[in-house]
Amino acid sequence: MSEETNALFKALSALEDIRELLRQSAPKHKLDPEQKKALVEAIEKVNSSVGVLEGLK
C-alpha cells in the first residue's frame, strides 16, 4: 500500500475514533481526562496524515 493511501486510512480511522469519543460523551460532550488525551492523540494522527497528503500537491 502506498504511503499516501496508508495516510488516508490512518486519518479516517482517527476521525472515527473522534466520532466515537463524541458519541460516548453525548449529549454534553464533557470529556474526562482520559478521553481528552485520546482526543488530542487522534487529532495529532489526523494532522500527521494530512501533512503526508498535502505533500502530494
N, CA, C and O atoms as a GROMACS GRO file, in nm:
protein
  228
    1MET      N    1   0.085  -0.116   0.000
    1MET     CA    2   0.000   0.000   0.000
    1MET      C    3   0.091   0.124   0.000
    1MET      O    4   0.192   0.128   0.070
    2SER      N    5   0.054   0.223  -0.080
    2SER     CA    6   0.136   0.344  -0.088
    2SER      C    7   0.128   0.423   0.042
    2SER      O    8   0.036   0.407   0.122
    3GLU      N    9   0.226   0.509   0.062
    3GLU     CA   10   0.231   0.592   0.182
    3GLU      C   11   0.108   0.682   0.190
    3GLU      O   12   0.053   0.704   0.298
    4GLU      N   13   0.067   0.735   0.075
    4GLU     CA   14  -0.049   0.825   0.072
    4GLU      C   15  -0.177   0.751   0.109
    4GLU      O   16  -0.259   0.803   0.185
    5THR      N   17  -0.194   0.632   0.056
    5THR     CA   18  -0.313   0.552   0.088
    5THR      C   19  -0.314   0.517   0.235
    5THR      O   20  -0.418   0.525   0.301
    6ASN      N   21  -0.200   0.478   0.287
    6ASN     CA   22  -0.189   0.446   0.429
    6ASN      C   23  -0.223   0.568   0.515
    6ASN      O   24  -0.292   0.555   0.616
    7ALA      N   25  -0.174   0.685   0.475
    7ALA     CA   26  -0.203   0.808   0.549
    7ALA      C   27  -0.352   0.838   0.548
    7ALA      O   28  -0.409   0.880   0.649
    8LEU      N   29  -0.416   0.816   0.434
    8LEU     CA   30  -0.560   0.840   0.424
    8LEU      C   31  -0.637   0.748   0.519
    8LEU      O   32  -0.727   0.793   0.590
    9PHE      N   33  -0.602   0.621   0.521
    9PHE     CA   34  -0.671   0.527   0.609
    9PHE      C   35  -0.645   0.558   0.757
    9PHE      O   36  -0.734   0.544   0.840
   10LYS      N   37  -0.523   0.601   0.790
   10LYS     CA   38  -0.494   0.640   0.928
   10LYS      C   39  -0.577   0.761   0.970
   10LYS      O   40  -0.628   0.766   1.082
   11ALA      N   41  -0.589   0.858   0.879
   11ALA     CA   42  -0.669   0.977   0.909
   11ALA      C   43  -0.815   0.940   0.929
   11ALA      O   44  -0.879   0.987   1.023
   12LEU      N   45  -0.868   0.856   0.842
   12LEU     CA   46  -1.008   0.815   0.854
   12LEU      C   47  -1.032   0.738   0.984
   12LEU      O   48  -1.134   0.756   1.049
   13SER      N   49  -0.938   0.653   1.020
   13SER     CA   50  -0.950   0.577   1.144
   13SER      C   51  -0.948   0.670   1.265
   13SER      O   52  -1.026   0.652   1.359
   14ALA      N   53  -0.860   0.768   1.263
   14ALA     CA   54  -0.852   0.863   1.374
   14ALA      C   55  -0.980   0.946   1.382
   14ALA      O   56  -1.027   0.976   1.492
   15LEU      N   57  -1.037   0.983   1.268
   15LEU     CA   58  -1.163   1.057   1.268
   15LEU      C   59  -1.276   0.972   1.325
   15LEU      O   60  -1.364   1.024   1.395
   16GLU      N   61  -1.275   0.844   1.297
   16GLU     CA   62  -1.374   0.754   1.356
   16GLU      C   63  -1.356   0.745   1.507
   16GLU      O   64  -1.454   0.737   1.581
   17ASP      N   65  -1.230   0.746   1.553
   17ASP     CA   66  -1.204   0.746   1.697
   17ASP      C   67  -1.262   0.872   1.762
   17ASP      O   68  -1.321   0.865   1.870
   18ILE      N   69  -1.245   0.986   1.695
   18ILE     CA   70  -1.301   1.111   1.746
   18ILE      C   71  -1.453   1.103   1.750
   18ILE      O   72  -1.515   1.143   1.848
   19ARG      N   73  -1.511   1.051   1.645
   19ARG     CA   74  -1.657   1.036   1.639
   19ARG      C   75  -1.707   0.949   1.755
   19ARG      O   76  -1.808   0.981   1.816
   20GLU      N   77  -1.636   0.842   1.783
   20GLU     CA   78  -1.675   0.753   1.892
   20GLU      C   79  -1.665   0.823   2.027
   20GLU      O   80  -1.752   0.807   2.112
   21LEU      N   81  -1.560   0.901   2.047
   21LEU     CA   82  -1.547   0.978   2.172
   21LEU      C   83  -1.664   1.074   2.188
   21LEU      O   84  -1.720   1.087   2.297
   22LEU      N   85  -1.701   1.141   2.081
   22LEU     CA   86  -1.813   1.234   2.087
   22LEU      C   87  -1.945   1.161   2.111
   22LEU      O   88  -2.031   1.209   2.184
   23ARG      N   89  -1.959   1.045   2.050
   23ARG     CA   90  -2.080   0.965   2.071
   23ARG      C   91  -2.091   0.921   2.216
   23ARG      O   92  -2.199   0.927   2.276
   24GLN      N   93  -1.980   0.877   2.273
   24GLN     CA   94  -1.980   0.831   2.412
   24GLN      C   95  -2.008   0.944   2.511
   24GLN      O   96  -2.063   0.920   2.618
   25SER      N   97  -1.970   1.064   2.476
   25SER     CA   98  -1.985   1.176   2.569
   25SER      C   99  -2.110   1.260   2.542
   25SER      O  100  -2.130   1.363   2.607
   26ALA      N  101  -2.192   1.217   2.450
   26ALA     CA  102  -2.316   1.291   2.418
   26ALA      C  103  -2.408   1.286   2.539
   26ALA      O  104  -2.402   1.189   2.615
   27PRO      N  105  -2.491   1.382   2.561
   27PRO     CA  106  -2.522   1.496   2.474
   27PRO      C  107  -2.439   1.620   2.505
   27PRO      O  108  -2.436   1.713   2.424
   28LYS      N  109  -2.371   1.623   2.618
   28LYS     CA  110  -2.299   1.746   2.656
   28LYS      C  111  -2.154   1.748   2.609
   28LYS      O  112  -2.090   1.854   2.609
   29HIS      N  113  -2.102   1.634   2.571
   29HIS     CA  114  -1.965   1.621   2.522
   29HIS      C  115  -1.862   1.670   2.623
   29HIS      O  116  -1.762   1.732   2.586
   30LYS      N  117  -1.887   1.640   2.750
   30LYS     CA  118  -1.787   1.667   2.854
   30LYS      C  119  -1.694   1.547   2.858
   30LYS      O  120  -1.736   1.435   2.887
   31LEU      N  121  -1.568   1.571   2.830
   31LEU     CA  122  -1.470   1.463   2.825
   31LEU      C  123  -1.393   1.456   2.956
   31LEU      O  124  -1.354   1.558   3.013
   32ASP      N  125  -1.370   1.333   3.002
   32ASP     CA  126  -1.285   1.315   3.120
   32ASP      C  127  -1.138   1.324   3.074
   32ASP      O  128  -1.112   1.326   2.954
   33PRO      N  129  -1.044   1.331   3.166
   33PRO     CA  130  -0.903   1.347   3.127
   33PRO      C  131  -0.852   1.239   3.031
   33PRO      O  132  -0.775   1.268   2.940
   34GLU      N  133  -0.896   1.117   3.051
   34GLU     CA  134  -0.853   1.008   2.962
   34GLU      C  135  -0.908   1.029   2.821
   34GLU      O  136  -0.837   1.007   2.722
   35GLN      N  137  -1.033   1.070   2.812
   35GLN     CA  138  -1.094   1.096   2.681
   35GLN      C  139  -1.027   1.216   2.613
   35GLN      O  140  -1.007   1.215   2.492
   36LYS      N  141  -0.994   1.318   2.691
   36LYS     CA  142  -0.925   1.434   2.634
   36LYS      C  143  -0.790   1.394   2.576
   36LYS      O  144  -0.752   1.440   2.468
   37LYS      N  145  -0.719   1.308   2.648
   37LYS     CA  146  -0.590   1.261   2.599
   37LYS      C  147  -0.609   1.183   2.469
   37LYS      O  148  -0.532   1.202   2.374
   38ALA      N  149  -0.709   1.097   2.464
   38ALA     CA  150  -0.736   1.021   2.343
   38ALA      C  151  -0.774   1.113   2.228
   38ALA      O  152  -0.736   1.089   2.113
   39LEU      N  153  -0.850   1.218   2.258
   39LEU     CA  154  -0.889   1.314   2.155
   39LEU      C  155  -0.767   1.386   2.098
   39LEU      O  156  -0.754   1.399   1.977
   40VAL      N  157  -0.680   1.432   2.185
   40VAL     CA  158  -0.558   1.501   2.140
   40VAL      C  159  -0.473   1.408   2.053
   40VAL      O  160  -0.422   1.450   1.950
   41GLU      N  161  -0.459   1.282   2.095
   41GLU     CA  162  -0.380   1.186   2.018
   41GLU      C  163  -0.443   1.162   1.881
   41GLU      O  164  -0.372   1.153   1.781
   42ALA      N  165  -0.574   1.151   1.876
   42ALA     CA  166  -0.643   1.129   1.748
   42ALA      C  167  -0.626   1.250   1.656
   42ALA      O  168  -0.604   1.234   1.536
   43ILE      N  169  -0.637   1.369   1.711
   43ILE     CA  170  -0.618   1.490   1.631
   43ILE      C  171  -0.476   1.497   1.577
   43ILE      O  172  -0.455   1.537   1.462
   44GLU      N  173  -0.379   1.459   1.658
   44GLU     CA  174  -0.240   1.457   1.612
   44GLU      C  175  -0.221   1.358   1.497
   44GLU      O  176  -0.148   1.386   1.403
   45LYS      N  177  -0.288   1.243   1.505
   45LYS     CA  178  -0.281   1.145   1.396
   45LYS      C  179  -0.341   1.202   1.268
   45LYS      O  180  -0.285   1.184   1.160
   46VAL      N  181  -0.454   1.269   1.281
   46VAL     CA  182  -0.517   1.331   1.164
   46VAL      C  183  -0.422   1.434   1.104
   46VAL      O  184  -0.399   1.435   0.983
   47ASN      N  185  -0.368   1.521   1.188
   47ASN     CA  186  -0.277   1.626   1.139
   47ASN      C  187  -0.155   1.567   1.070
   47ASN      O  188  -0.113   1.617   0.965
   48SER      N  189  -0.100   1.463   1.126
   48SER     CA  190   0.016   1.398   1.067
   48SER      C  191  -0.018   1.339   0.930
   48SER      O  192   0.057   1.355   0.834
   49SER      N  193  -0.131   1.273   0.923
   49SER     CA  194  -0.174   1.212   0.797
   49SER      C  195  -0.204   1.317   0.692
   49SER      O  196  -0.172   1.300   0.574
   50VAL      N  197  -0.266   1.426   0.733
   50VAL     CA  198  -0.296   1.535   0.640
   50VAL      C  199  -0.165   1.594   0.587
   50VAL      O  200  -0.156   1.631   0.470
   51GLY      N  201  -0.065   1.603   0.671
   51GLY     CA  202   0.065   1.652   0.627
   51GLY      C  203   0.122   1.566   0.514
   51GLY      O  204   0.177   1.619   0.418
   52VAL      N  205   0.109   1.436   0.527
   52VAL     CA  206   0.155   1.345   0.421
   52VAL      C  207   0.075   1.371   0.294
   52VAL      O  208   0.132   1.380   0.185
   53LEU      N  209  -0.055   1.382   0.308
   53LEU     CA  210  -0.141   1.402   0.191
   53LEU      C  211  -0.117   1.538   0.127
   53LEU      O  212  -0.126   1.551   0.004
   54GLU      N  213  -0.088   1.640   0.206
   54GLU     CA  214  -0.058   1.772   0.150
   54GLU      C  215   0.071   1.770   0.069
   54GLU      O  216   0.091   1.854  -0.018
   55GLY      N  217   0.157   1.678   0.099
   55GLY     CA  218   0.281   1.664   0.023
   55GLY      C  219   0.258   1.622  -0.121
   55GLY      O  220   0.351   1.623  -0.202
   56LEU      N  221   0.136   1.584  -0.153
   56LEU     CA  222   0.103   1.542  -0.290
   56LEU      C  223   0.084   1.660  -0.383
   56LEU      O  224   0.083   1.643  -0.505
   57LYS      N  225   0.068   1.779  -0.328
   57LYS     CA  226   0.041   1.898  -0.411
   57LYS      C  227   0.154   1.925  -0.506
   57LYS      O  228   0.149   2.021  -0.583
   0.00000   0.00000   0.00000
